[in-house]
């Protein structure tokens, strides 16, 4: 086995430990991943790559390791933020023509600083759609992020570039952000584990606890343990083998005692016709069967959501664009979806917005009370196979948005609720596409979700009994 084959065979957690043990240097690992990035430019995973800076950083880490022997929880692991996060020395474009020619940032956002503290090596910026609004990663200023499972299809979004990079082995692990499913959607589309932490779990995220605070930072990874390792670093960049990685390790043997409900009900009904593919239903059924056989208490939930979620979520989701500073003539340089959302937000009165927030808050309180009957609620993630690249962008804006909701009918509601959730792949269909389930927990139970996810991961991988 060559050195490159050996690195490729390791999980992110194993690779971190191998670097800490001196088996590999940070430079060796960085050179390997930069080579993979150069080899797979067809995926459109990166909006920018900073190879020289990454190698310089790797050398600094190697020198520090030689002098102190101290390593951080992500020591020597290459990674990359979405192009919404400020990283010193890199341009932040937000996926928009309006910022494509901006000067490189001179300071890091707090989450980027934490990654540096944790010992990560930032190799560039991953691809996003404009302002990270859609659930795909078509880009107007770079190549679209394509799905490594089928490059004709979208990798999902808005963390699609990050997901494509991790799924194709161009990065060992990557952070994403999730304001309506933007971690879980591309994770499910590409066969990864994606974790949406609960509101306020990540210290660098906004801590305001209400339904208008939708976006959190979380991990995209190939294994549940890798996701736990990255989540630990996001919470505390000085902590190694912390609470979440330990929970994932323990989950290999047992999920613990959990009362689980499952449902295919979506809050977008009856406003939208939500139709699940056979594979989506089969994935949920398989997860329920495996966990039930493993001794967990599972039952189908019998409830329906309060009405008007679709209208009220769109109001809250798009409202921030109204206060975004734009250069003169900037509206004309926006893509069709962002421009439509901006026009809607500007036409909306404050009273209409306030009414939507109040209604969405009532909806969230009612749904939380229902979910509280269970430790974990299981749903599908995607309703159907990721569409071909460009499908959403070719539609008129409102049709585009509604098709996105039909594609992802179970993700945005968890952002409104502020609850933690994990997307775990459970089966592949005959076309080689991956299908996942979403597990939603109570406030502060990310560790329980990781433990459950690791147990499900183990059950899926276990040899099947012969007939």
N, C-alpha and C positions, 0 to 999 in steps of 0.2 A: 504494500500500500504506500503510495506516495504521500508526501507531506500535505499536498492539497486535498487528496482523498481523505486523509485522516481528519483534517479540519472540517471538511464538508460533512463528515459522519457524526460530528459532535453536536449536541444541543447547545444552546447559548449558555446554560448553566455549566455544562461540562467544559465548554470552551473557556469560560471565565476561570474555572478552577484549574484548567491546564495551564493557562497563562500565569496564574498566581503560583503554580507549582514550578514554573520555569521550563515547562515542556515546550512552550512557544513564546516568542516575544510578541509584544504588541505590534511591532513593525511587520513581522511575518504574517500575522493575522490580517493586518490592514492591507498589506500587499495582495493577499489572497482575495479579499473581498473587493478591492478596487479592480482586480482582474476580472472578477465575475461581473461587476457592473459594466465594464467595458465590453464584455462579451455579449451582454443581453440588452443593448440599447434599444432593441426592437420592442421592449416592454413599455417604454416611456415612463419608467418608474421614477426617474429623477428630473427635476427641473434644472438643477445645477449640481455639479460634482466639483469638490475642492480637494483634489488628490494631493497636491503638494502640502497644503495646510494639514491634511489628515496624517500624512507621513511624518511631518515635523512634530505633530502632537504625539504620535506613537513613539518617536524617539525620546521625547521628553518623559513620557511615562516609563519607558524602559530604563532611562537613567535614574529616575526617582526610585524605581523598584530596586535597582542595584544598590543604591545608597541607603535606603531605609527598610526595604522588604515589606513595606506597607502597601496594601492594595485596597481600592474601593470596591463597592458591590458590582460595578460594571467595568472593572479594570480591563482595559485593552480591547473592549468590544466596540467595533464600528457601529454607528447608528446614524440616523438623520431625522430631523424634524420636518413636519409639513411646512409648506411655504406660507404659513400664517404666523410662525414663531420667529421672533428676532434672535438671530445668532450673529455675534460679532464677526465682521469680515464678510458676511454674506448678505445679498440683497433679499429683501422681503417683498414679494410681488403680490401676495394675496391671490395669485392666479389671474390677475386682471391687467389689461393693457394700461390702465391708469397708473400702475406702479411698476411696470416692467423695466423702466429705465431709471429707477431710483438708485441712489448711491448705496453702497454697502453699509450695513448697520455698524455703529461704533460701540454698541453695548449689547449684552445678552439679556433676554427676558429671564425672569427668575427661574423658570423651569430649565432653561438652557444652562444657566449657571449651576444648577443642581446636577445636571448631567455631567458637567465638567468636574464637579466635586466627586461624583461617583466614579470617575475614571473612564467615562465613555469617550470615544473618538468620533467627532462629528464630520462626516464625509461629504455632506451636501444638503440639499433640500429636496423633499419628495413631492411628487406631482399632486396638484389639487385642481378642482374646478374653480370657477370664479367665486371668490369670497367664501369658499368652502360651503356653499349653499346646497348643491345637489347631492344625490345619493349615487352619482357616478363620478368619474374623473376625466371627462372630456375637458380639454384645455384650449383656450384661444391664443395662448402665447407659447405653448410647447406641445410636444406629442402627447396624445392621451395615454393614460395608464391602462395597459391591457392585461387581461387575465392569463396568468401562466398556465392554467388548466386548458385554456382555449384562447389563443391570442386574438381571435375575431371578436371576442366578447369583452364587455367592460369588467374591470376589476372591482367595480363598486366605488363608493365614495362616502364622504369626501376624502378619507384617508386611503384612497385607492393606490396612489404611488407607493406609500409605505407598505401596504398589504402585498402589492405585486413584488416589491423588493424582498420582503421576508419569505413569501411563498416560493419565489424562484431561487432562494439562496444567495441573494445579493447583499443581504444584511442578516445577522444572526437574530436580531430582534429590533423592534422600532416602536417609538411612541406615536400615538395618534390623538386626535381630539374628537369628541363625540357630542354633538349638539342635538341630534335627532336620529342617531344610529350610525354616525360616521366612522366608528370603530367596528361595531358589530356587523354592519352591512358588508364592507369589504372583507372582513374576516370570514364571514359565511360564504361569500362569493368565491374566495380563493382557497378555502380549506384550512384556515388558521383558527387559532384561539384568539378571541378579542374580549377584553374586559372593559366595561364602562363602570368606573367607580361611582359610588353614591355622591350626591352633591356635598361638597365640603371635605371629602376624604383626602384629596390631594392639597397640601398646604399652599401651593402656588396658584391654585384655581381660585376664582371668585367665591367667597364664602357666604354670600347672601342667600338665604333660604326661602325662595319663593319660586313660583312657576315660570317667571320670566328669566330666571338664571338657568339656562339649559346646558351649557357646554362644560364638559370636564375633560381631563387628560387621562389617558390610560394606555395599556400595552397591546401590541399585536405580536404574536409569537407562534412558533410551530408546536409548542407543547404547553400544557397548563403550568408546569413548574417554571418554564421560562417566563411565562406571563406573571407568575407570582414574584419571581426575582426582579423583574422590571418594576412591578407595582411597589415592592419594598423600596426600591431606589427612588421612585417618584415621591414616596411619602417621606423617606429619610435617606438622603444620599450618602450618609455615613454608615448605614446599617447593612451588614452582610448576613445572608441566610436568616432573614427576618421572619416576621409573622406569616406573611403571605406565601413565601416559598415553602416554609415549613408546613403550612396547611396543605399545599399541593402535594408535598412528599407524603404526608400522612394519608391523603386521599387515595393513594394507590391501593391501599388495603381496605379502606372503609370510608364511606361518606358520612359516617356518624348517624345519629338518629334524627331524621327529618320527616316532617309531614308535608307532602308535596301535592299541589293541585296542578292540573293542566287544562289548557283551553285553546281553541282556535278562534274564539271571538275576537274581533278587532274593533276599536273605537271609531274607525273610519266608516263602519257600517251604521246606518243604511245609506249614508250620503254617497258612498262609492260602492260599486260591486266588487267585493273582495273574493277572488276565486283562487284557491290553492291548487297547485299542481299535485299530481299523485306522489311525486318524490318528496315534496314538503310534508305531506301527511304521513308518508312512510317513515320519514326521519323522526318525527315526533312519536309515532307509534313504537318505533324501535327503541327509542330512549326510554319511554314509559315501560316497555316490556323488560328491558335489561335491568332497570332500577327496581322494578317490582320483584323480579326474580332474585334480586340481591337483598331483598328483605325490607325495602323501604315502603312506607305507607303512601300510596298514590291513588288519587281519585280525580275524575273529570269534574271540572267546575261548572256549575249551572248558574249563570248570571248574564246580565247584559249591561253595557255602559250607558251612562247618561247621554242624551243627544247633544249634537252641535260641536263635538270635539273637532271635526274637520275644519269648520269655519274659524273657530276660535284659535286653534293652533296656528293656522296660516297667518292670522292677524298678529299673534305674538311673535312668531318666527320671523316675519318680514319687517317688523316695526323698526328695528335698529337701523335699517338702511336710510330712514328719513333724516337721521341726524349725522350721517356720514359726510364729512367734508369732501366736496368734489371740486376739481379745478373747473374753470370756465369751459363749457362744452363737454364736460365729462360724461353727462348722461348719454350722449351719442356714441361714446366709445365703450359703453357697457354691452355685455351680451344680452340677448333677448330676455332671458329669465330674470337676471338681476335688474334690468331696466323695468320690466313689468312689476316686479316686487317693489321697486323704488316708487313707481307711480302710484301703486296701491297704498303704500305707506304714507305718501304725501297727501293723498286725497282723503285719508281717514281722519276723522276728528278725534280729539283727545277723549271725548266721552265714549266713542265707539271702541277705542283701545281699552279704556278702563273697564267697560262692560265685558269685553272679551277676557280680560285678566280675571275679573271676578268670577265669570262663568267657568273658566278653566281651573281656577282655584277650587271651586265647588266640585267640579268633576274630579280633580285630583284627590280631594278629601274623601269623596265617596268611593273611589277606586281603591285608595289605600286601606279603607276599612274592610273592603271585600278581600283584598289580597292578604290582610293581616290574619285571616283564618288559617293561613298556611305559612310554613317556614320558607318555602320556595314555590314559585309559580313557573311552570314550563309553557313555552309557546314555540311555534316556528320562528324563524328569522325572516327568510325570504319566501315570497309566495310563488315565484316561478324562477326559471333559469335566468341568470344575468343576460340581458339583451346584448346584441352586437354594439360595438363602439359606435357612437354617433346617433343611436336611436332616440334617446331623450332629447338631445340638442336639436334634432330636426323637427321637433313638434312645436306647435304654437305654445306660448308660455304656460297658460293655465292647463292645457292638455298635458304638457310636459310634467308639470307639478303633480297633477292627479295620477298620472301613470307612475310616477315615483312613489306616491302613497300606496298605490295598488301593489307595487313591487315589494315594498317594505312596510307592511301594515301593522307591525308589532314593536317597532323600535322607538319612534319619537315619543310615544306615551310614557316610556320609562324615564326619559329626560324631564318630562313635565312632572312626573311623580318624584323625581330626585332620588330614585332607588338604585342600588347596584345591580348589575346584570353581567352575565358572561355568555358568549356565543361559543359553542363547542361543536366541532364536526363529528357526525355520527355515521354517515354512510356516503358512498359514491354511487352515482347512477350508471347506467349502461354506457353513457357518453363520457364517463370520466369526470363528471362535475361533482363537486362536494355539496353535501346538504347538512345543515346544522340545526341545533335547537338553541333557544334562549332560555336561560335560567335566571329568574328575577328573585332577589332576596329582600329581606327587611333592611332598614337603615343600619349601617355599620356591620353588615355580615359578608363583606367581601371575602373574608377567610373561609367562611362556610361554603360560599359559591365555588371558590377555587378547590376546596376539598371535594365537593360534589363533582366538579368538572373533571378532576383528576381520576376520580373513581369511574366516571362514565368513560373517560378516555381509555382506562385499563380494561373495562368491560367490552368496549368496542374492539379493542386489539386482541382480546383473548381468543385462543383457538376455539372454533365452534365444534360442538360435539357431533360426531358422525351419526348418520341416521341408523 
